Amino acid sequence: MGEIIEVIYENGVLKPLRPLKLKEGQRLRVRILSTGLSEFIKSVEEKLERPEKDPLEILTTVRE
């Protein structure tokens, strides 16, 4: 299972902005994306979840 979450970096620690359903000591692989890219991904995901038009057209529009 994978998901994209937002975190804040404080005092050398990445802190999630919402609770996570993880087991204590669970290992994860983390990919760091800048806020700009993360916001882009989030906007595309939201548009694809509730498409008002063809998903390919949405992606083309978002890229411009």
PDB file of N, H, CA, C and O in Angstrom:
ATOM      1  N   MET A   1       0.845  -1.181   0.000  1.00  0.00           N
ATOM      2  CA  MET A   1       0.000   0.000   0.000  1.00  0.00           C
ATOM      3  C   MET A   1       0.884   1.236   0.000  1.00  0.00           C
ATOM      4  O   MET A   1       1.895   1.268   0.702  1.00  0.00           O
ATOM      5  N   GLY A   2       0.530   2.232  -0.758  1.00  0.00           N
ATOM      6  H   GLY A   2      -0.291   2.205  -1.327  1.00  0.00           H
ATOM      7  CA  GLY A   2       1.281   3.466  -0.782  1.00  0.00           C
ATOM      8  C   GLY A   2       0.348   4.650  -0.683  1.00  0.00           C
ATOM      9  O   GLY A   2      -0.825   4.571  -1.047  1.00  0.00           O
ATOM     10  N   GLU A   3       0.873   5.724  -0.199  1.00  0.00           N
ATOM     11  H   GLU A   3       1.826   5.788   0.097  1.00  0.00           H
ATOM     12  CA  GLU A   3       0.090   6.951  -0.119  1.00  0.00           C
ATOM     13  C   GLU A   3       1.042   8.135  -0.076  1.00  0.00           C
ATOM     14  O   GLU A   3       2.217   7.986   0.257  1.00  0.00           O
ATOM     15  N   ILE A   4       0.545   9.270  -0.405  1.00  0.00           N
ATOM     16  H   ILE A   4      -0.410   9.391  -0.676  1.00  0.00           H
ATOM     17  CA  ILE A   4       1.314  10.507  -0.318  1.00  0.00           C
ATOM     18  C   ILE A   4       0.787  11.281   0.874  1.00  0.00           C
ATOM     19  O   ILE A   4      -0.415  11.522   0.990  1.00  0.00           O
ATOM     20  N   ILE A   5       1.699  11.672   1.766  1.00  0.00           N
ATOM     21  H   ILE A   5       2.676  11.476   1.672  1.00  0.00           H
ATOM     22  CA  ILE A   5       1.310  12.450   2.943  1.00  0.00           C
ATOM     23  C   ILE A   5       2.154  13.718   2.991  1.00  0.00           C
ATOM     24  O   ILE A   5       3.216  13.788   2.372  1.00  0.00           O
ATOM     25  N   GLU A   6       1.688  14.695   3.711  1.00  0.00           N
ATOM     26  H   GLU A   6       0.825  14.638   4.214  1.00  0.00           H
ATOM     27  CA  GLU A   6       2.460  15.913   3.913  1.00  0.00           C
ATOM     28  C   GLU A   6       3.133  15.847   5.272  1.00  0.00           C
ATOM     29  O   GLU A   6       2.544  15.385   6.249  1.00  0.00           O
ATOM     30  N   VAL A   7       4.366  16.313   5.322  1.00  0.00           N
ATOM     31  H   VAL A   7       4.844  16.688   4.528  1.00  0.00           H
ATOM     32  CA  VAL A   7       5.126  16.335   6.567  1.00  0.00           C
ATOM     33  C   VAL A   7       5.792  17.694   6.710  1.00  0.00           C
ATOM     34  O   VAL A   7       5.888  18.464   5.755  1.00  0.00           O
ATOM     35  N   ILE A   8       6.244  17.965   7.911  1.00  0.00           N
ATOM     36  H   ILE A   8       6.167  17.339   8.687  1.00  0.00           H
ATOM     37  CA  ILE A   8       7.030  19.167   8.163  1.00  0.00           C
ATOM     38  C   ILE A   8       8.357  18.706   8.773  1.00  0.00           C
ATOM     39  O   ILE A   8       8.383  17.770   9.572  1.00  0.00           O
ATOM     40  N   TYR A   9       9.437  19.352   8.401  1.00  0.00           N
ATOM     41  H   TYR A   9       9.416  20.112   7.752  1.00  0.00           H
ATOM     42  CA  TYR A   9      10.756  18.999   8.905  1.00  0.00           C
ATOM     43  C   TYR A   9      11.107  19.955  10.036  1.00  0.00           C
ATOM     44  O   TYR A   9      11.252  21.157   9.814  1.00  0.00           O
ATOM     45  N   GLU A  10      11.245  19.425  11.246  1.00  0.00           N
ATOM     46  H   GLU A  10      11.127  18.448  11.427  1.00  0.00           H
ATOM     47  CA  GLU A  10      11.572  20.228  12.426  1.00  0.00           C
ATOM     48  C   GLU A  10      12.627  19.519  13.261  1.00  0.00           C
ATOM     49  O   GLU A  10      12.489  18.341  13.591  1.00  0.00           O
ATOM     50  N   ASN A  11      13.668  20.243  13.594  1.00  0.00           N
ATOM     51  H   ASN A  11      13.781  21.200  13.326  1.00  0.00           H
ATOM     52  CA  ASN A  11      14.721  19.703  14.476  1.00  0.00           C
ATOM     53  C   ASN A  11      15.245  18.342  14.015  1.00  0.00           C
ATOM     54  O   ASN A  11      15.458  17.442  14.827  1.00  0.00           O
ATOM     55  N   GLY A  12      15.450  18.203  12.709  1.00  0.00           N
ATOM     56  H   GLY A  12      15.278  18.934  12.049  1.00  0.00           H
ATOM     57  CA  GLY A  12      16.019  16.973  12.173  1.00  0.00           C
ATOM     58  C   GLY A  12      15.061  15.810  12.044  1.00  0.00           C
ATOM     59  O   GLY A  12      15.486  14.685  11.782  1.00  0.00           O
ATOM     60  N   VAL A  13      13.751  16.065  12.228  1.00  0.00           N
ATOM     61  H   VAL A  13      13.406  16.979  12.441  1.00  0.00           H
ATOM     62  CA  VAL A  13      12.758  14.987  12.191  1.00  0.00           C
ATOM     63  C   VAL A  13      11.629  15.354  11.233  1.00  0.00           C
ATOM     64  O   VAL A  13      11.143  16.485  11.245  1.00  0.00           O
ATOM     65  N   LEU A  14      11.212  14.397  10.404  1.00  0.00           N
ATOM     66  H   LEU A  14      11.606  13.478  10.394  1.00  0.00           H
ATOM     67  CA  LEU A  14      10.038  14.585   9.554  1.00  0.00           C
ATOM     68  C   LEU A  14       8.797  14.241  10.365  1.00  0.00           C
ATOM     69  O   LEU A  14       8.665  13.124  10.866  1.00  0.00           O
ATOM     70  N   LYS A  15       7.888  15.205  10.493  1.00  0.00           N
ATOM     71  H   LYS A  15       7.996  16.112  10.087  1.00  0.00           H
ATOM     72  CA  LYS A  15       6.680  14.994  11.298  1.00  0.00           C
ATOM     73  C   LYS A  15       5.451  15.050  10.391  1.00  0.00           C
ATOM     74  O   LYS A  15       5.228  16.057   9.718  1.00  0.00           O
ATOM     75  N   PRO A  16       4.641  13.968  10.366  1.00  0.00           N
ATOM     76  CA  PRO A  16       3.432  13.975   9.535  1.00  0.00           C
ATOM     77  C   PRO A  16       2.433  15.011  10.039  1.00  0.00           C
ATOM     78  O   PRO A  16       2.350  15.281  11.237  1.00  0.00           O
ATOM     79  N   LEU A  17       1.680  15.584   9.109  1.00  0.00           N
ATOM     80  H   LEU A  17       1.748  15.364   8.136  1.00  0.00           H
ATOM     81  CA  LEU A  17       0.682  16.592   9.465  1.00  0.00           C
ATOM     82  C   LEU A  17      -0.661  15.988   9.836  1.00  0.00           C
ATOM     83  O   LEU A  17      -1.592  16.716  10.182  1.00  0.00           O
ATOM     84  N   ARG A  18      -0.775  14.667   9.770  1.00  0.00           N
ATOM     85  H   ARG A  18      -0.019  14.076   9.489  1.00  0.00           H
ATOM     86  CA  ARG A  18      -1.990  13.968  10.203  1.00  0.00           C
ATOM     87  C   ARG A  18      -1.581  12.605  10.740  1.00  0.00           C
ATOM     88  O   ARG A  18      -0.499  12.115  10.416  1.00  0.00           O
ATOM     89  N   PRO A  19      -2.431  11.983  11.557  1.00  0.00           N
ATOM     90  CA  PRO A  19      -2.098  10.658  12.106  1.00  0.00           C
ATOM     91  C   PRO A  19      -1.931   9.613  10.995  1.00  0.00           C
ATOM     92  O   PRO A  19      -2.605   9.669   9.966  1.00  0.00           O
ATOM     93  N   LEU A  20      -1.025   8.667  11.226  1.00  0.00           N
ATOM     94  H   LEU A  20      -0.478   8.622  12.062  1.00  0.00           H
ATOM     95  CA  LEU A  20      -0.774   7.600  10.259  1.00  0.00           C
ATOM     96  C   LEU A  20      -1.129   6.253  10.880  1.00  0.00           C
ATOM     97  O   LEU A  20      -0.965   6.053  12.084  1.00  0.00           O
ATOM     98  N   LYS A  21      -1.613   5.335  10.056  1.00  0.00           N
ATOM     99  H   LYS A  21      -1.746   5.497   9.078  1.00  0.00           H
ATOM    100  CA  LYS A  21      -1.948   3.992  10.521  1.00  0.00           C
ATOM    101  C   LYS A  21      -0.721   3.103  10.322  1.00  0.00           C
ATOM    102  O   LYS A  21      -0.650   2.339   9.359  1.00  0.00           O
ATOM    103  N   LEU A  22       0.242   3.207  11.236  1.00  0.00           N
ATOM    104  H   LEU A  22       0.184   3.828  12.018  1.00  0.00           H
ATOM    105  CA  LEU A  22       1.479   2.441  11.152  1.00  0.00           C
ATOM    106  C   LEU A  22       1.717   1.700  12.457  1.00  0.00           C
ATOM    107  O   LEU A  22       1.271   2.126  13.523  1.00  0.00           O
ATOM    108  N   LYS A  23       2.431   0.582  12.354  1.00  0.00           N
ATOM    109  H   LYS A  23       2.793   0.236  11.489  1.00  0.00           H
ATOM    110  CA  LYS A  23       2.807  -0.161  13.547  1.00  0.00           C
ATOM    111  C   LYS A  23       4.094   0.432  14.107  1.00  0.00           C
ATOM    112  O   LYS A  23       4.940   0.912  13.353  1.00  0.00           O
ATOM    113  N   GLU A  24       4.240   0.400  15.418  1.00  0.00           N
ATOM    114  H   GLU A  24       3.553   0.010  16.031  1.00  0.00           H
ATOM    115  CA  GLU A  24       5.458   0.886  16.066  1.00  0.00           C
ATOM    116  C   GLU A  24       6.655   0.111  15.512  1.00  0.00           C
ATOM    117  O   GLU A  24       6.632  -1.118  15.461  1.00  0.00           O
ATOM    118  N   GLY A  25       7.698   0.833  15.097  1.00  0.00           N
ATOM    119  H   GLY A  25       7.716   1.832  15.139  1.00  0.00           H
ATOM    120  CA  GLY A  25       8.910   0.217  14.569  1.00  0.00           C
ATOM    121  C   GLY A  25       8.819  -0.207  13.111  1.00  0.00           C
ATOM    122  O   GLY A  25       9.764  -0.783  12.572  1.00  0.00           O
ATOM    123  N   GLN A  26       7.691   0.073  12.469  1.00  0.00           N
ATOM    124  H   GLN A  26       6.923   0.541  12.907  1.00  0.00           H
ATOM    125  CA  GLN A  26       7.519  -0.307  11.060  1.00  0.00           C
ATOM    126  C   GLN A  26       8.491   0.480  10.191  1.00  0.00           C
ATOM    127  O   GLN A  26       8.651   1.688  10.364  1.00  0.00           O
ATOM    128  N   ARG A  27       9.131  -0.202   9.266  1.00  0.00           N
ATOM    129  H   ARG A  27       9.001  -1.184   9.125  1.00  0.00           H
ATOM    130  CA  ARG A  27      10.062   0.453   8.348  1.00  0.00           C
ATOM    131  C   ARG A  27       9.317   0.887   7.090  1.00  0.00           C
ATOM    132  O   ARG A  27       8.430   0.185   6.606  1.00  0.00           O
ATOM    133  N   LEU A  28       9.690   2.048   6.571  1.00  0.00           N
ATOM    134  H   LEU A  28      10.411   2.619   6.965  1.00  0.00           H
ATOM    135  CA  LEU A  28       9.066   2.598   5.373  1.00  0.00           C
ATOM    136  C   LEU A  28      10.144   3.084   4.422  1.00  0.00           C
ATOM    137  O   LEU A  28      11.272   3.347   4.837  1.00  0.00           O
ATOM    138  N   ARG A  29       9.805   3.201   3.169  1.00  0.00           N
ATOM    139  H   ARG A  29       8.888   2.988   2.832  1.00  0.00           H
ATOM    140  CA  ARG A  29      10.670   3.844   2.195  1.00  0.00           C
ATOM    141  C   ARG A  29      10.038   5.206   1.905  1.00  0.00           C
ATOM    142  O   ARG A  29       8.843   5.287   1.622  1.00  0.00           O
ATOM    143  N   VAL A  30      10.833   6.272   1.973  1.00  0.00           N
ATOM    144  H   VAL A  30      11.804   6.206   2.203  1.00  0.00           H
ATOM    145  CA  VAL A  30      10.306   7.635   1.836  1.00  0.00           C
ATOM    146  C   VAL A  30      10.923   8.306   0.619  1.00  0.00           C
ATOM    147  O   VAL A  30      12.134   8.240   0.407  1.00  0.00           O
ATOM    148  N   ARG A  31      10.095   8.941  -0.165  1.00  0.00           N
ATOM    149  H   ARG A  31       9.111   8.995   0.007  1.00  0.00           H
ATOM    150  CA  ARG A  31      10.573   9.741  -1.295  1.00  0.00           C
ATOM    151  C   ARG A  31      10.298  11.201  -0.948  1.00  0.00           C
ATOM    152  O   ARG A  31       9.169  11.556  -0.611  1.00  0.00           O
ATOM    153  N   ILE A  32      11.308  12.035  -1.028  1.00  0.00           N
ATOM    154  H   ILE A  32      12.226  11.747  -1.302  1.00  0.00           H
ATOM    155  CA  ILE A  32      11.175  13.449  -0.688  1.00  0.00           C
ATOM    156  C   ILE A  32      10.850  14.232  -1.954  1.00  0.00           C
ATOM    157  O   ILE A  32      11.599  14.181  -2.930  1.00  0.00           O
ATOM    158  N   LEU A  33       9.739  14.952  -1.938  1.00  0.00           N
ATOM    159  H   LEU A  33       9.131  14.993  -1.145  1.00  0.00           H
ATOM    160  CA  LEU A  33       9.337  15.815  -3.040  1.00  0.00           C
ATOM    161  C   LEU A  33       9.212  17.232  -2.517  1.00  0.00           C
ATOM    162  O   LEU A  33       8.762  17.452  -1.392  1.00  0.00           O
ATOM    163  N   SER A  34       9.605  18.175  -3.323  1.00  0.00           N
ATOM    164  H   SER A  34       9.970  17.997  -4.236  1.00  0.00           H
ATOM    165  CA  SER A  34       9.439  19.565  -2.896  1.00  0.00           C
ATOM    166  C   SER A  34       7.954  19.898  -2.837  1.00  0.00           C
ATOM    167  O   SER A  34       7.138  19.225  -3.467  1.00  0.00           O
ATOM    168  N   THR A  35       7.609  20.911  -2.099  1.00  0.00           N
ATOM    169  H   THR A  35       8.271  21.457  -1.586  1.00  0.00           H
ATOM    170  CA  THR A  35       6.204  21.294  -1.944  1.00  0.00           C
ATOM    171  C   THR A  35       5.559  21.577  -3.295  1.00  0.00           C
ATOM    172  O   THR A  35       4.406  21.206  -3.518  1.00  0.00           O
ATOM    173  N   GLY A  36       6.276  22.221  -4.187  1.00  0.00           N
ATOM    174  H   GLY A  36       7.212  22.523  -4.006  1.00  0.00           H
ATOM    175  CA  GLY A  36       5.717  22.529  -5.504  1.00  0.00           C
ATOM    176  C   GLY A  36       5.306  21.275  -6.247  1.00  0.00           C
ATOM    177  O   GLY A  36       4.206  21.211  -6.796  1.00  0.00           O
ATOM    178  N   LEU A  37       6.176  20.277  -6.272  1.00  0.00           N
ATOM    179  H   LEU A  37       7.070  20.329  -5.826  1.00  0.00           H
ATOM    180  CA  LEU A  37       5.874  19.038  -6.966  1.00  0.00           C
ATOM    181  C   LEU A  37       4.775  18.275  -6.241  1.00  0.00           C
ATOM    182  O   LEU A  37       3.893  17.695  -6.875  1.00  0.00           O
ATOM    183  N   SER A  38       4.828  18.276  -4.929  1.00  0.00           N
ATOM    184  H   SER A  38       5.545  18.748  -4.414  1.00  0.00           H
ATOM    185  CA  SER A  38       3.808  17.581  -4.148  1.00  0.00           C
ATOM    186  C   SER A  38       2.430  18.210  -4.375  1.00  0.00           C
ATOM    187  O   SER A  38       1.436  17.491  -4.472  1.00  0.00           O
ATOM    188  N   GLU A  39       2.358  19.523  -4.459  1.00  0.00           N
ATOM    189  H   GLU A  39       3.165  20.107  -4.380  1.00  0.00           H
ATOM    190  CA  GLU A  39       1.077  20.196  -4.725  1.00  0.00           C
ATOM    191  C   GLU A  39       0.575  19.852  -6.125  1.00  0.00           C
ATOM    192  O   GLU A  39      -0.627  19.683  -6.332  1.00  0.00           O
ATOM    193  N   PHE A  40       1.492  19.750  -7.081  1.00  0.00           N
ATOM    194  H   PHE A  40       2.468  19.888  -6.913  1.00  0.00           H
ATOM    195  CA  PHE A  40       1.113  19.377  -8.446  1.00  0.00           C
ATOM    196  C   PHE A  40       0.507  17.975  -8.451  1.00  0.00           C
ATOM    197  O   PHE A  40      -0.545  17.753  -9.050  1.00  0.00           O
ATOM    198  N   ILE A  41       1.172  17.028  -7.784  1.00  0.00           N
ATOM    199  H   ILE A  41       2.027  17.208  -7.298  1.00  0.00           H
ATOM    200  CA  ILE A  41       0.691  15.646  -7.729  1.00  0.00           C
ATOM    201  C   ILE A  41      -0.680  15.597  -7.070  1.00  0.00           C
ATOM    202  O   ILE A  41      -1.585  14.913  -7.548  1.00  0.00           O
ATOM    203  N   LYS A  42      -0.825  16.319  -5.979  1.00  0.00           N
ATOM    204  H   LYS A  42      -0.090  16.875  -5.591  1.00  0.00           H
ATOM    205  CA  LYS A  42      -2.108  16.345  -5.262  1.00  0.00           C
ATOM    206  C   LYS A  42      -3.219  16.887  -6.158  1.00  0.00           C
ATOM    207  O   LYS A  42      -4.321  16.339  -6.173  1.00  0.00           O
ATOM    208  N   SER A  43      -2.941  17.961  -6.908  1.00  0.00           N
ATOM    209  H   SER A  43      -2.045  18.406  -6.896  1.00  0.00           H
ATOM    210  CA  SER A  43      -3.968  18.548  -7.768  1.00  0.00           C
ATOM    211  C   SER A  43      -4.357  17.583  -8.885  1.00  0.00           C
ATOM    212  O   SER A  43      -5.533  17.491  -9.237  1.00  0.00           O
ATOM    213  N   VAL A  44      -3.387  16.867  -9.445  1.00  0.00           N
ATOM    214  H   VAL A  44      -2.432  16.942  -9.159  1.00  0.00           H
ATOM    215  CA  VAL A  44      -3.685  15.898 -10.494  1.00  0.00           C
ATOM    216  C   VAL A  44      -4.497  14.745  -9.925  1.00  0.00           C
ATOM    217  O   VAL A  44      -5.471  14.313 -10.542  1.00  0.00           O
ATOM    218  N   GLU A  45      -4.110  14.240  -8.754  1.00  0.00           N
ATOM    219  H   GLU A  45      -3.319  14.591  -8.253  1.00  0.00           H
ATOM    220  CA  GLU A  45      -4.854  13.144  -8.129  1.00  0.00           C
ATOM    221  C   GLU A  45      -6.306  13.534  -7.874  1.00  0.00           C
ATOM    222  O   GLU A  45      -7.220  12.755  -8.145  1.00  0.00           O
ATOM    223  N   GLU A  46      -6.516  14.738  -7.353  1.00  0.00           N
ATOM    224  H   GLU A  46      -5.773  15.371  -7.132  1.00  0.00           H
ATOM    225  CA  GLU A  46      -7.879  15.195  -7.063  1.00  0.00           C
ATOM    226  C   GLU A  46      -8.700  15.284  -8.336  1.00  0.00           C
ATOM    227  O   GLU A  46      -9.869  14.897  -8.351  1.00  0.00           O
ATOM    228  N   LYS A  47      -8.101  15.788  -9.401  1.00  0.00           N
ATOM    229  H   LYS A  47      -7.151  16.102  -9.389  1.00  0.00           H
ATOM    230  CA  LYS A  47      -8.835  15.917 -10.658  1.00  0.00           C
ATOM    231  C   LYS A  47      -9.144  14.554 -11.270  1.00  0.00           C
ATOM    232  O   LYS A  47     -10.195  14.378 -11.885  1.00  0.00           O
ATOM    233  N   LEU A  48      -8.240  13.588 -11.109  1.00  0.00           N
ATOM    234  H   LEU A  48      -7.386  13.731 -10.609  1.00  0.00           H
ATOM    235  CA  LEU A  48      -8.478  12.263 -11.669  1.00  0.00           C
ATOM    236  C   LEU A  48      -9.484  11.468 -10.846  1.00  0.00           C
ATOM    237  O   LEU A  48     -10.152  10.581 -11.379  1.00  0.00           O
ATOM    238  N   GLU A  49      -9.604  11.772  -9.548  1.00  0.00           N
ATOM    239  H   GLU A  49      -9.062  12.492  -9.114  1.00  0.00           H
ATOM    240  CA  GLU A  49     -10.596  11.092  -8.718  1.00  0.00           C
ATOM    241  C   GLU A  49     -12.006  11.504  -9.105  1.00  0.00           C
ATOM    242  O   GLU A  49     -12.931  10.695  -9.041  1.00  0.00           O
ATOM    243  N   ARG A  50     -12.173  12.744  -9.500  1.00  0.00           N
ATOM    244  H   ARG A  50     -11.422  13.401  -9.551  1.00  0.00           H
ATOM    245  CA  ARG A  50     -13.490  13.262  -9.880  1.00  0.00           C
ATOM    246  C   ARG A  50     -13.399  13.907 -11.264  1.00  0.00           C
ATOM    247  O   ARG A  50     -13.585  15.116 -11.401  1.00  0.00           O
ATOM    248  N   PRO A  51     -13.110  13.096 -12.293  1.00  0.00           N
ATOM    249  CA  PRO A  51     -12.915  13.706 -13.614  1.00  0.00           C
ATOM    250  C   PRO A  51     -14.205  14.305 -14.171  1.00  0.00           C
ATOM    251  O   PRO A  51     -15.262  13.675 -14.159  1.00  0.00           O
ATOM    252  N   GLU A  52     -14.089  15.527 -14.653  1.00  0.00           N
ATOM    253  H   GLU A  52     -13.230  16.039 -14.663  1.00  0.00           H
ATOM    254  CA  GLU A  52     -15.199  16.184 -15.328  1.00  0.00           C
ATOM    255  C   GLU A  52     -15.065  15.983 -16.825  1.00  0.00           C
ATOM    256  O   GLU A  52     -16.012  16.170 -17.588  1.00  0.00           O
ATOM    257  N   LYS A  53     -13.839  15.591 -17.230  1.00  0.00           N
ATOM    258  H   LYS A  53     -13.069  15.439 -16.610  1.00  0.00           H
ATOM    259  CA  LYS A  53     -13.591  15.298 -18.636  1.00  0.00           C
ATOM    260  C   LYS A  53     -12.557  14.187 -18.725  1.00  0.00           C
ATOM    261  O   LYS A  53     -12.164  13.623 -17.704  1.00  0.00           O
ATOM    262  N   ASP A  54     -12.120  13.872 -19.916  1.00  0.00           N
ATOM    263  H   ASP A  54     -12.439  14.330 -20.745  1.00  0.00           H
ATOM    264  CA  ASP A  54     -11.172  12.795 -20.166  1.00  0.00           C
ATOM    265  C   ASP A  54      -9.878  12.990 -19.367  1.00  0.00           C
ATOM    266  O   ASP A  54      -9.289  14.070 -19.417  1.00  0.00           O
ATOM    267  N   PRO A  55      -9.414  11.947 -18.617  1.00  0.00           N
ATOM    268  CA  PRO A  55      -8.193  12.072 -17.807  1.00  0.00           C
ATOM    269  C   PRO A  55      -6.967  12.525 -18.606  1.00  0.00           C
ATOM    270  O   PRO A  55      -6.155  13.290 -18.087  1.00  0.00           O
ATOM    271  N   LEU A  56      -6.817  12.076 -19.843  1.00  0.00           N
ATOM    272  H   LEU A  56      -7.477  11.454 -20.264  1.00  0.00           H
ATOM    273  CA  LEU A  56      -5.686  12.502 -20.666  1.00  0.00           C
ATOM    274  C   LEU A  56      -5.749  14.006 -20.930  1.00  0.00           C
ATOM    275  O   LEU A  56      -4.725  14.688 -20.913  1.00  0.00           O
ATOM    276  N   GLU A  57      -6.942  14.510 -21.171  1.00  0.00           N
ATOM    277  H   GLU A  57      -7.774  13.955 -21.185  1.00  0.00           H
ATOM    278  CA  GLU A  57      -7.117  15.952 -21.378  1.00  0.00           C
ATOM    279  C   GLU A  57      -6.777  16.723 -20.104  1.00  0.00           C
ATOM    280  O   GLU A  57      -6.172  17.793 -20.166  1.00  0.00           O
ATOM    281  N   ILE A  58      -7.163  16.186 -18.960  1.00  0.00           N
ATOM    282  H   ILE A  58      -7.654  15.317 -18.910  1.00  0.00           H
ATOM    283  CA  ILE A  58      -6.846  16.829 -17.674  1.00  0.00           C
ATOM    284  C   ILE A  58      -5.338  16.908 -17.482  1.00  0.00           C
ATOM    285  O   ILE A  58      -4.815  17.964 -17.127  1.00  0.00           O
ATOM    286  N   LEU A  59      -4.628  15.797 -17.714  1.00  0.00           N
ATOM    287  H   LEU A  59      -5.053  14.939 -18.003  1.00  0.00           H
ATOM    288  CA  LEU A  59      -3.157  15.796 -17.555  1.00  0.00           C
ATOM    289  C   LEU A  59      -2.500  16.780 -18.500  1.00  0.00           C
ATOM    290  O   LEU A  59      -1.566  17.481 -18.110  1.00  0.00           O
ATOM    291  N   THR A  60      -2.969  16.847 -19.731  1.00  0.00           N
ATOM    292  H   THR A  60      -3.728  16.278 -20.048  1.00  0.00           H
ATOM    293  CA  THR A  60      -2.405  17.787 -20.707  1.00  0.00           C
ATOM    294  C   THR A  60      -2.615  19.223 -20.251  1.00  0.00           C
ATOM    295  O   THR A  60      -1.708  20.048 -20.364  1.00  0.00           O
ATOM    296  N   THR A  61      -3.789  19.526 -19.742  1.00  0.00           N
ATOM    297  H   THR A  61      -4.525  18.855 -19.650  1.00  0.00           H
ATOM    298  CA  THR A  61      -4.109  20.870 -19.266  1.00  0.00           C
ATOM    299  C   THR A  61      -3.255  21.243 -18.057  1.00  0.00           C
ATOM    300  O   THR A  61      -2.747  22.362 -17.982  1.00  0.00           O
ATOM    301  N   VAL A  62      -3.092  20.319 -17.110  1.00  0.00           N
ATOM    302  H   VAL A  62      -3.504  19.410 -17.170  1.00  0.00           H
ATOM    303  CA  VAL A  62      -2.330  20.582 -15.905  1.00  0.00           C
ATOM    304  C   VAL A  62      -0.859  20.829 -16.233  1.00  0.00           C
ATOM    305  O   VAL A  62      -0.212  21.653 -15.586  1.00  0.00           O
ATOM    306  N   ARG A  63      -0.326  20.125 -17.232  1.00  0.00           N
ATOM    307  H   ARG A  63      -0.851  19.456 -17.757  1.00  0.00           H
ATOM    308  CA  ARG A  63       1.073  20.288 -17.621  1.00  0.00           C
ATOM    309  C   ARG A  63       1.356  21.670 -18.178  1.00  0.00           C
ATOM    310  O   ARG A  63       2.481  22.156 -18.066  1.00  0.00           O
ATOM    311  N   GLU A  64       0.367  22.314 -18.773  1.00  0.00           N
ATOM    312  H   GLU A  64      -0.547  21.919 -18.864  1.00  0.00           H
ATOM    313  CA  GLU A  64       0.564  23.641 -19.370  1.00  0.00           C
ATOM    314  C   GLU A  64       0.583  24.653 -18.307  1.00  0.00           C
ATOM    315  O   GLU A  64       0.738  25.841 -18.587  1.00  0.00           O
TER     316      GLU A  64
END
